[in-house]
Amino acid sequence: MSDILNLGLLQNTLRTATPVILAALGVLMTDHVGIMNIGMDGMMLTSAFFAVVGSYYLGSWVGGVAAALIAGLLLGIFFAVFVIKFRSDEFIIGVALNIFAGGLTVFLLRSMFGVKGAFSSPDIVGLPTFSMPWLEKIPVIGPLLNENTLLVYVSWLLVALCWALIYRTPWGFWLRAAGEHPESLRSAGISPEKMKYEASLLCGVFAGLAGAHLSLGYLTMFTENMSASRGFIAVACVIFGASNPPRVFAAALLFGFIDALGMRLQSVGFNSNLTSMAPYVVTVVMMVLVVLRANHRKKKLARA
């Protein structure tokens, strides 16, 4: 049991949860303006591919992250134009985006690098890891928080920043009003459509960061469909956490823990199909709890 439940499990939890945290922050931005972006999985996948492309050709992790951010932003604009300007169904556009991303990355992987399935190279520069000497002296906390990649720490800061922006600034008030009371916001002289565009662009930025961590932080390579439905799990975390950044962060950590635990169990002989399925079972349980919670509230209101 000590081979499974140890400090390494918690370290892996932070790494596996990071792309889900970043993706979920993007989804909650659009959720606050009344748009549920289920295309996040495709946005993450495309960003992960271009992170590898940028890192490989520019010889720098900074170039990789920049390429991922540009890809995420472009897809965020694409999603926003169709959903906001042309008033297309957000779920149809999200599904189309996921299908498009899967096909595009497979095509580009074969045409640019001449390989199928996966691409890795010593020329791909991964995200740097950081170590803080003053933390090393603290038992448990030191080893847990040290030697993580840059985006692990950035994701924690972004959770706090998103909470402050959404609940403690006028911009956050306008953001929430764009989804809850758009006409009231319009009468105050602020365009709900503008807020929706801004939320979609931020969603693209978060998707870019999530994709960059997948291919340059979590791994240093690109594999076909490497997002592995993490975008959908991010959506589930947002629903479960009621679009509140700290709650969403906790839900993403739960997914990361189950995912990391599954990998540990594989190493001691558990069936890989069962352990790989565990994070998605937890996601389904999350959704069931959300439905039960909503039904309980309805009954409570009916009694009142």
N, C-alpha and C positions, 0 to 999 in steps of 0.2 A: 504493500500500500504506500510505503514511503517513496517508492519509485514514481508514483502517480501524483499524490497530493503533496507537493513540495513547492519551493519558491519558484522553480522553473515553470510550473503550471501558471502561476500568477503573472510571470513575465510574458509568457506566450499569450495570456489573456489580453494584456495591454496591446500586443502587436496585432492579434487577430481582430480585436474590437475596433481598432483605429479607423480602417476604411468604412466600417458601418457607422461609426460616430460621425465622420465627416459627411458621408452621404445623407445621413438622417438630418443633419443640420441644414443641408440644402433642401430636403423635402419639407421640413417644417416651415421654411421660409415661404415656399409656395402655398403650403397648407393654410397659413395665416391669411393669405389673400384669396382663399377659396378655390385654389387649384391643387389637385392631388397629382403629383408628377410620378406616375408609375414607369416613366421612361428612364429613371435614374440608373437602372442596371445597364442599359445601353450606353448612357453617358459615361459611366464609370469605365466600361470596357473599352470604349474608344479612347478615352483619356489615358488609360493604362497603356494602350498600344503606342500612342504618340509620345508618351513619356519615355518609352524605350527608344523610339525613333530619335527624339531630341537628344537623349543621353548618348546614344550610339554615334550619331553623326557629329555632334558638337563636342563630345568628349567631356561632358560636364553634367552633374546632376541638376545644376541650376537650369541648364538648357532643357533638360528633360521635364522638369517641373513647369517651366515656361510653356513648353509645347503642350503639356497636358492641360494647363490652364486655358490656353488659346482654344484647344479642341472642346473643352467643357463650355467655354463662353459661346462658341459658335453654335453648339447644340442647344444651349440655353436660349439663344436668340431664335433658333429654328423652332423650338417648342413654343416660345412666347408668341411669335408671329402667327402661327397657325391657331393657337388656342385663344389668344387675346384679340388679334386683329381680324382673323377670318372666322372666329367663333367656332372652331372645329371641336369635336368631342375630345376632351383631354385624355380619356382612356384609350381611344382609338389612336390618337397621335402618340401616346406613350408606348403602346404595343408596337406600332409601326417603327418607332425609334429603336426599340430593342431588337427587332428583326433586322432593321437596316444596319445597326452596329455590329451584330453578329456576322452578317454577310460581308460588310465592308472590311472588318479586321481580318477575316479569313482571306479575302481577296488580296489585301495589301500585304499580308504576311507572306503569301506565296509569290506575289509579283515583285516586292521590294527585296526580300531576303532569300527567296527560292526555297523555303522550307514549309513543311506541313506540321501542324500540331503545336509546335513551340519554337521559340527562337531565344538563344542565349549566346553571349559572347563576352570575352574578357574586356572588350571595349565599352561595354555598358557600365556606366558609373552609377553605383547605387547611392542612396541617401546616406549622409554621414551619421554616425552615432556620436552621442555626447556623454561625457563622464564628468561629474562634478566631484572633485576630491573631497570637499567638506562633507558630502553625503556618504562617502565610503565608510566613515567611522560609525555610522548609525546602523545597528543591526536590523536586518530584514528590509527596512525602508530604503537603505542605501543601495543594496544590490537590486532591489525591485525598480527603483526609479532611475538608476544609472544605466548606461549602455543601451539606451533606446534611440531610435532614429528621430530626426528632427520633427517629422510630422506627428509623432506620438505626443510630443510636448505641445506642439501647435494646436492639436485637436483639443487638448484640455483648456488652453487659453481661449479658443474659439467658442467653447461651450459657455464660458463665463461672459465673453464679449457679446454673444448672441442674446443671452438672457438680459444683459444690461441694455442692449439696443432695443429689444422688443418690449420690455416692461418699464424701462426707466428713461426713455427719450421720446420727444414728439414724433420722430420718424417711426418708432415702433408703434405708437398710438395710431398713426396714419396707416401703417401696414395692417394692423388688426382691423381697423375700420374699413379698409378696402375689401375685406372678406366678409365682415359682419354687417356693416351698414354703409354700402358704397354710395347710396344717394345722399346720405347725411354728410359724408366726406366731400362729395361733389359740391354740395351746397355751401361748404366751408371754403371752397375755392381750390381744392386739391383733387387732382385727377386720380380716380381709382385705377384706371388703366396704366398710368405712369407707375404707380406703386406695384402693380402686377408685373410690369416689365422689369422693374428693379429687383423684385423678388426672384424672378426667373433668371436674371443675370447672376445674382448671388448663388442661386442653385447651381448654375453652370460652374461657378468658381469652386464651390464645394465638391462638385462631381470631379473636377479636374484634380483637386488635391487628393480625393479618395482614390482615383485611378493611379495617380503618381505613387501613392503609398503601396498600392497593390503590386505594381511591377518594378518599383525601385527601392521599396522599403521592406515590405513583407517578403518579396522575392526579388531577385535581380534578373528578371527574364519576362518574356511574354508568352502565355499559352492561350490557345483558343478557348473562348468562354470562361476566362479565368475569374470573372466577376462572380460566377457561380451563384446567381440569384441574390447576391448581397444587397442589390438595389431594392429588391422586394422586401428583404428583411429590414432594411432601413425604413421603408414605408410602414411596416408592422410596428417597429419601435416608435415611430412618430405617433401612430394611432394609439398604441398602448400608453405612451407617455403624454398624451393629450397635447402634443406640440409644445411642451414645456422643456427647454433645453436640458436642465439637470435630470429630469425624469427620463427623457430620451437617452441621455448619456448612460443612466443606470441600466436601461433596457438593453442598450448596445453592449455594455459590459457583461450582462448576463449571456448574451449570444456569444461573445468572445470567450467567456469561461467554458460554456458547453462545447464550443468548437475546439478549444485547446484541450479540454478533457477528453474529447473523442479521439484526438490524435495521440494522446498519451495512452489511452486504452488500446488503440491499435498496436502500439509498440509492445504490449504485453500479451498479445494474442487474441484480442477480441475481434470479432468479424468486422471488417472494414465497412461493409454495407450498412451495418447497424450503427456504427459510430458516426459515419458520414451523415446519416439520416437524423441524428439527435438534434442538431441546431434547428432544423426545419420543423421537427416535432414541437420544439419549444416555441417556435414562431406561431404554429397553429394554436397551441395552448394559450398564447398571448391573445390571439384574436377571439378565442372562446371566452376568455375572461373579460375582454372588452364588451362583448355582447351581453354577458351576464350582468356586468356592472351597469350597462345602459338599461337593461330590463328592470333591474332593481331600482334604479332612479325613477323610471316611469311609474312603477308600482307605488313608490313612495309619494310621488306627486299626485297620483290618482287618489290615494288615501287622504292626502291633505286637502 
